Each structure stands twice: as structure tokens, then as C-alpha cells.
């Protein structure tokens, strides 16, 4: 049923083990309950929710011993052996007096133990100096595990999971739809990884697949600054904060990708930057996804980058384009850029709860499509895994709606004029006749 070792399963169940008996009960004939029949008794172990084992003695009826469909005692013994083959351990000794034990069923696995294994062998696992997942994602997983998932589900066994209980917990625990989705997806990922590791069989039904979230809602409005508002806010910024924000809004880069730029990533001759790593709170890692590794055109920002790099004290290929003021060997953090942008926006009266470098990226994705870029082009330039994500980032501004509505109205009015012209022509011909 599963290829995990007994030791692994025993650890995941918290040491719960079922009795391993070699049963070979005698086949008896019952003659005092109507039609006579063959039967035997056997012991069956059940795992209780608390992790204890309850052993019950059960009766198994094999078949009639008298009548037209009667079977012989020998045939009854064959049926008995066929039934008991699943209960008896094949490699156990035949001596019935030996009382050994075998690992419990996968339903006895404690979710907390499985989550700990997922954290140590996947979330925090490194191959040399490379992590399996990005630092920001790793921190999010660990925070959700420690603050939300483990406190509620640590001592729950897999057999006890019920979709309604999980959904009720998510709705009580979370105020954000996105947090609900994160928690559900993390728990689902733990089950999926356990199947990949062959701890759980492929036939195991992931309980999270039945947990259907309510309709999506947003805690923060999807807002972006208009072009005029952006210009006013940027006028209050100075380099390097200004150049970083300009890069986000002009190229659609993530703030972590901009602060992760090195001199060798900037090609002033071709006027482009190559996204090859990102900087998340000082943790230098690969780009967020495979598609995030990309080359982006700078346009008019090429002159700005040439002037900025010329001012740097360190200009060797591995030097940071945006180093820290007090330590040129370390890259800037995004927090300083965000604070400067918020102060500038507040001074102009344009600040809002979701404003930051990420909203500048959202503005780029929106504007790029407004100026004629297709959703596919925009998605690839943004480094999104698919156009569905690009759709989530796109804001259809009121000004854009007004523009499109007026175009439709213009087409309709032209059609009405043509229709009225034809009607007048028809009437004039009728009058002449």
C-alpha cells in the first residue's frame, strides 16, 4: 500500500503501532440459528481518534453448511484463509504465540509530524548553497505554519480530517481571502509532497481538494496612480529612490529584481537590463519563477542608468547598482524605497493603503496594455507564469473606460447618420416619383 519504511510511519504516527498477529482460527458450524452455516472468529484492531487501539473479536460467516448451496468444511477453510491473508503479516513467524507489532495505518499519521517533515526536507532544504524555494516564500510558509496551521492541526490524524472543519477554521482564522488561500494551499502541498515521497499512496484523497473557498474579495482596493499623479509624486523623489521607482513603473520589474541588479546585469550598449537574481531583505536568490529570468528594455532610462553608474564608487561587474550607503558590498533593501515613495505621495495627497513599488509594477502592466501591448506580451515582460496572473494585475481605469465608451458611441453615431441619410434619400425618391 505504501513504500515508506516502518520507522518513518511509526515516527509520523507518534509511535502508534497495531498488533501484528498470525491468526488461524478454527472453522465452526452453527446449527442453532435457523439454516446451519460455517463461521470463524478473528481479532480486528481499530485506531481510535485519540491514538489508542481498540481490539474487537468479530464473527465471519463463510457459507451454508446444509441445503442446496452448502459448502464443505474444507471449502470453508479455503475461504477463511483467503479472508485472513490481509490481516496476517506475510513475513511473521507461524508460531501463533509470537506477539509482534506492525506500523499503524496511514490514517494514524499526525498532520503535525507530516508538516514538520515537509518543513525540514522541503521548505528549509538546501542543495549546497541553493535553497529549493525562494527566501520570501520560505518565510511565508514558516510564518503560516507556526502561527496558524500547527497550533490547530498539529495533533490531528489524517483519518480525522473533514473538509467542513477545515473551511470553518479558515473562515474564523482569516480576515483576508488571500490568507485563506495560502493556508489551504500550504496544507494541500504538504499532502501532495507526502505522495511524491511515497509516504502516502497515490490513491490517498487529498482532503484539501474538498475545501472550496468562498467568493474572492480584496482587503485593499486595486489602485494605481494616474500618469499625472505619478509625475507629481516622482518630482519629490531623488536618486536612487527615483531611478528605482522609474524602473518599476517603466519596465514592470519587481522591486526585489531592481535592488538585485549588478553592474554586469546592465547593458548600456543595448539599452536593457537582465533579471538574473533578486534581493529580498538581503537574501540574494534566483528570480521568483523560471519566466522571471528575462531581459527588459530600458528605453529612455538608459541615459539615466549611464549617469548613475558613472557616479558609483564601485563599478566592477559584480558590484551592486544600488548599494547601501554605509556598506557598498550590500544591496539596498526595498523598505527604504517604499518609505520614500509613501512620503512623497502623502505630501501630494495621493497616498493610499496599497501604494508601494508593487503598485508601480501594477501600473506598468495596466499602461502597457493601454498603449497597445497584448496580454501575452505584457505577461512575458512582467515575468508572469501565465496571463491569468496578468489579468489580476490589470486595472481598467475610469479614464480608459471613458475612452473606450466614447469610441463605441462614435461608431454608433456614425452608423445612425448613415442610416438617417439613407432614409432621407429613400423618402426623397418616393416624393419625386
Beta strands, then each sheet from edge to edge (+ up, - down):
strand 1: 17-20
strand 2: 28-30
strand 3: 37-47
strand 4: 53-64
strand 5: 100-103
strand 6: 126-127
strand 7: 130-131
strand 8: 266-267
strand 9: 272-275
strand 10: 278-280
strand 11: 283-285
strand 12: 294-297
sheet 1: 1+ 5-
sheet 2: 2+ 3- 4+
sheet 3: 6+ 7-
sheet 4: 8+ 9- 12+
sheet 5: 10+ 11-
end
